[in-house]
Amino acid sequence: MTIISREGALGCCRVLYPSSVPDPQALDEGHASLFVLRLGHALHKSGYAAHSLEEILRKACDRLGIVGQFFTTPTAIMASFGPLDHQ
């Protein structure tokens, strides 16, 4: 797998993007939601703005083929996964 590196908007952060992503249907929903939570924790800890973090996590869920809702503040992340009637 090839990794593509791009400089962050401020030039101080580096984000790594795999050039090939596995089929989202092949990922187990539990593993995918855990990945999204860990991603959110890491970005929150590094200082991402709350509104930006919510959008990044929503896009990650879309890419992984899972349903996720998020509410973030400067001190907390609240997340739920799955359809509303099964959360």
C-alpha positions as CSV (number, residue, x, y, z in Angstrom):
1,M,0.0,0.0,0.0
2,T,1.4,3.4,-0.9
3,I,1.0,6.3,1.5
4,I,0.5,9.8,0.2
5,S,1.5,12.7,2.5
6,R,0.0,16.1,2.4
7,E,0.9,19.2,4.5
8,G,-1.8,20.5,6.8
9,A,-3.3,23.9,6.3
10,L,-0.9,25.5,8.7
11,G,2.1,23.6,7.3
12,C,2.8,22.1,10.7
13,C,0.6,19.0,10.5
14,R,1.0,16.0,8.3
15,V,-1.9,13.7,7.3
16,L,-1.3,10.4,5.7
17,Y,-3.7,9.0,3.2
18,P,-3.5,5.5,1.9
19,S,-3.6,5.4,-1.9
20,S,-5.8,2.3,-1.8
21,V,-8.7,1.9,0.6
22,P,-10.2,-1.5,1.3
23,D,-13.8,-2.1,0.3
24,P,-16.0,-0.4,3.0
25,Q,-18.4,-3.4,2.9
26,A,-15.6,-5.7,4.0
27,L,-15.1,-3.8,7.2
28,D,-17.0,-4.9,10.3
29,E,-19.2,-2.1,11.6
30,G,-17.8,-2.5,15.1
31,H,-14.2,-2.1,13.9
32,A,-15.2,0.8,11.7
33,S,-16.9,2.7,14.5
34,L,-13.9,2.0,16.8
35,F,-11.7,3.5,14.1
36,V,-13.8,6.6,13.8
37,L,-13.8,7.1,17.6
38,R,-10.0,6.7,17.8
39,L,-9.7,9.2,14.9
40,G,-12.0,11.6,16.6
41,H,-10.0,11.3,19.9
42,A,-6.7,11.9,18.1
43,L,-7.9,14.9,16.2
44,H,-9.7,16.4,19.2
45,K,-6.5,15.9,21.3
46,S,-4.4,17.7,18.6
47,G,-6.7,20.7,18.7
48,Y,-9.1,20.5,15.7
49,A,-12.0,22.9,15.9
50,A,-15.3,21.3,17.0
51,H,-17.2,22.1,13.8
52,S,-14.3,20.8,11.6
53,L,-14.1,17.6,13.7
54,E,-17.8,16.8,13.3
55,E,-17.5,17.1,9.5
56,I,-14.4,15.0,9.4
57,L,-16.0,12.2,11.4
58,R,-19.2,12.3,9.3
59,K,-17.1,12.0,6.1
60,A,-15.1,9.1,7.7
61,C,-18.4,7.3,8.5
62,D,-19.7,7.9,4.9
63,R,-16.4,6.5,3.5
64,L,-16.6,3.4,5.8
65,G,-20.3,2.8,5.0
66,I,-21.6,3.3,8.5
67,V,-24.1,5.7,10.0
68,G,-22.7,8.1,12.7
69,Q,-24.0,11.2,14.4
70,F,-21.6,13.5,16.3
71,F,-21.7,16.5,18.6
72,T,-18.4,18.0,19.7
73,T,-17.3,20.7,22.0
74,P,-13.8,21.9,22.9
75,T,-13.9,19.4,25.9
76,A,-16.0,16.5,24.7
77,I,-17.0,14.3,21.8
78,M,-20.5,12.6,21.8
79,A,-21.0,10.0,19.2
80,S,-23.6,7.4,18.2
81,F,-23.5,4.8,15.5
82,G,-26.2,3.0,13.6
83,P,-29.8,3.8,12.6
84,L,-31.7,5.9,15.2
85,D,-33.9,3.0,16.2
86,H,-30.9,0.8,17.0
87,Q,-28.5,3.1,18.8
